[in-house]
Amino acid sequence: MGKVKGFYVELEAAGISFEMDFSIKEKTSFKTGGKVDCYLTAKDMEELEAAVKSALKWKKELFIMGNLTNVLVSDGRIRKVFVELKGVFEDIKAVGKTSVYAGAGVKNSVMLGWLMKRSLGGLEFMAGIPGKLGGAVYMNAGAYGKGIGSYITKIYFMDKEGKCGVIENGKEAFSYRHSVFQDNGLIITGIEMKLKPRPAAEIRNEMAAIIKLRHSKHPWKAYCAGSFFKNDKNYTAGKLIEEAGLKGMSCGKAEVSTMHANFLINKGGAKFKDVVELADKVKKAVYKKFRIRLEEEVKYIM
């Protein structure tokens, strides 16, 4: 039995929903991407475990996807199995008066709405940040000097062999736009967070103000992946790019946004190589002017 055939036979036997030769482009916020070997959804821990064990057995590389809002996907053939977490991974539940469990498949907006209805504050800064919780944890997503990692007390994960575990002191796993999961290859399945009581009206008003501010500064209707480069305590990437005179610079159909310089956007029909070439030009220009090396926040998937 061949490698590919055996893997898919085992997925079918486990009752896992999947599609081979899947065009991933329309699922990405940047609207780039070619065909991936397989796209599957895992609805519970048993399905995820089966997929992980089968991938290990048949030497298939898994990519655990969120909402594909902070990635740039290659237009070529991608020899990966994209895994989306659904079902139980979208659960949110209280585990104490101010502690909450949320699965990695929960959309950030859904989680924030759930917390607001229960008058639990702390994560208002995440208003308007797209994507799913697993991706937010993986990247330690945040804004205004805050990151989600500061509120996490436990992180539940599955390793490459399908075994489950928990990191008890979650805060230690994070730094600016970074988590240990970027290095260890573990799959985030859920988290527990410690929040604080706050009137729902105050939460609603703050989040509305943040979203209004974001929409006034960011090209939120454009095909993009949010902030493309990381900021630093000594500078903001957008300010450096703007001061280097790069707003409006383009490669093919990829452009440095004229609204916010740290947004590289797809004007329609941009290729992966266009965006990469544009990013490289931006980095070189900023380094030439300021002797500062920008680092991508967006992850390249090839």
N, C-alpha and C positions, 0 to 999 in steps of 0.2 A: 504494500500500500504506500503510495507516494506521500511526500511531506505535506503538500497542500491538501490533497484529498483527505488524508487522515485527520488533519486539523479540523476541517469543515464537517466531517462525519461526526466527530466528537462534539462539536458545537450543536449539531442537530440532535444528537442523542441526549444532550443536557437541556434541550428545549430552549436554547438561546436564539433570539431573533437576530439575524445578520443578513448582510447584503455584500456580495463579492463585487470587485471592480467598481467601487462606489466613487462617484464624482463628488468631491468634498467642497468644491468652490462655493456653492450657495449657502453652506453652513458657516462660512467664515465671514467675519465682519469686514475684512479687507477685500473680499470677493476675488481672491486668487486661490489657486490650488488645482492640482490634477486629480488623477484617480488613485485611490488607496486600495491596497489589496483587499481589505475588508472593513466594513463599518458594522459594529454590533452594539446592542444595548443589553446591559446587565441590570436586571430588575431586583435582585437580592444578593445576599452574600454567597449563596450557593452557586448562583450563575457566575458571579465574578470569580469565585474560587475555581470553578470548572474551566473558565476561559483562561485564567492565569496558568493553571497546571497544564492545560493542553498546549498553550503557547510555549511554555518551557520545554515540553516534550518534543514538539515539532519545530522548535527553533524559530518561532514567529515573534517579531518585536511588537509589543503592545504600546500604544500611545493613549493614555487616559485623558480624554478631552473634557473640557468644560463647555463653554459656549463659543469657543474659538474666537474670543474678542481681543486677546493679547498675543496673537501669534501671526506669523506670516508663513503661509504654506506654499511650498514649491509647486510649480506648474507641471513638473515632470511626474513620472510614475513614482509613487511613494510606497516603498516596501514595508508598510506598517499596517497593523490592525488598530483602527481607531475604536476606542471603547467609550460609550456614553453611559453614565450612571443614572438610572431612572428608578421608578418604583420606591422601594424602601429607602433609597438614597436621597429621596426628596422629602423625608420626614423631618418635622420639627416638633419638639416636645419639651415641656418644662421638666427639669430634674431637681428643682429647688425653687425657693422664692425668687431668687435672682439669677439662677443658673439655667442654662438652656442647652439641649442637645440639638444639633442640626446636621443632616446628612450632606455629603459632598456634592450631591446632585441638585441641591436647593438653589434656585436663582437668587442672586443678591437682593433684588427688588422684593421678592416674595418674603425673604427672611426679614428685611427691614419693616415691611408692612405688618408681619406677624408680631415683631417686637413692639412696634408702635401701639398696636391694639391692646397689648398687655402692659403698657406703660413701663417698658424696659428700655433705658437709654444707654448711650455710650458709643454706638456705631453710626450715629447720624452723619459723620464725615464720609461714610461710604455711599451716601445718596448720589445717584447718577452714575455710579461705577457699574458698568455692565458685567455680564458673565455669571458664573456660578460659584458657589462657596468653595468648592475644591480648588478651583483655579485661584481664587482670592487668597486662600490659605497658602497654596504653593508659592505664590508671588509675594506674600505678605502685603497684599493690596492696601492702599491707604491714600490719604490726602491731608493737606494742612498740618503736616508734621506728625500725623498719627498713622498707625498700621493696625490691621486686624489682629496680628499676633499678640499684641499687648493685652487682649481681652480673652485669649484662649487659655484654658486650664488643662484640657486633655485633648489629645489627638489620637483618633482611632485609625489604624492602617492595616493593610495587607501586604505581605512581602512577595518577592518574586516567585516563591514556592507555594503561595496560596495560604500561608499561615497568618493568623490575625494577631495583632498586638496593640498596645496603647502606650503613648508617651505621656507620662503623668504630669510633668511640669511643662506645659505647652509653651510658655513664654520664652523658655531658653532655646527653642528651636528657630527663633526668628532674629533677623536683622533687617536693615533697610532693603526693601524689595527683594528679600531673600529668605528662604527657609531651608532647613536641612533636607527637605524632600527634593530639592533641585540637585542634591549630591548623592543621596542614598538610594534613589530609585523605588522607594516605598510608595504604595498607592494610598492616598488619603481617602478614607471612607466616611468619616464624620468627625465632628469636634464637639467639645463642651466649652461654653463661654460663661464668664462671670460678668454680669451687667449691673446696672444701678437703677433704682426706681426713679421715674421721671414722668410728669404728666404727659399724656398722649398728645395734648394740644401743643405743648412746647416742642415735642419731638417732631410733630407734623410741620410746624412752622419753620423749624431750623432746616429740616430736609428740603422743604419747598424753596427756602432761600438759597440753599446750596445748589440745588438743581437749576434755579433761575440764573445764578452766577455762572455755573458751568456752561449753560446754553448761550450766555452772552459772550463768553470768551472762546469757546471751543467749537470746531466745525462738526457738531454732533450729528448732523444729517449725512455727513460724507462717509464713504467707505474708508475706514481706517481702523487702527488698533489702539486708539487712545494715545497717550504720551509715548513717543517712540524711543526716546533716550532717557536714561536715569538722571535725576537731579543729584546734587551734592550739597553738603552743608555750606559750601563756599560759593555755590552758583546754582542757577537754574538753567537747564539745557535750552529752553525756549528763548531766554534772554540772550544767551551766547549766539544762538543761531540767527536771531533777529539782528543783533549788533554786527554780525558778520555779513549782513546784507543778503541773506539767503531766502527770505520769504518769496514765494512764487517760483523759485528754481524748480526745474522739472527734468525728468528723464522719461521719455515716452509719455505715457499717460499718468505717471506718478508725479506728485507735486508737493513741495513744502507749502503747507497751508498759509494763505495770506492772512488768515484770521488768528492763528496761533502757530508759531514757528516750530513747536515740538510735536506737531501733528503732520506726519507724512500721509497724504491721501491718495486714493485711487479715483481719478477723475472719470473713470469708466473705460474698462479695457486694459488697464495696467497689468503688466506681467510681473511675476515674482522678480525676475532679473532687473526690471525697471526700478522697483522699490529698493532692492539691494544696492544697485548702482547709485541711486540717489542718496541713500544712507551713507555710502562710502564717500561720496563727494562732500556731503555735509560734514562728516567727521574730519576729512582732510582740511577743509576750509576753516573749521573752528580751531583745529590744531595749529594751522599756519598763523592764524591771527592771535590766538590766546595761549598757545602751548598747553592746551587742555585736551585730553583724549576722552571723547564721549563714549559711553557704553550703552548698547541697546538694552532697553527694558523689554521690548518685544522679543519673543522667542522665534527663531527660524526653525521650521519643520521641513525636513528634506528626506 
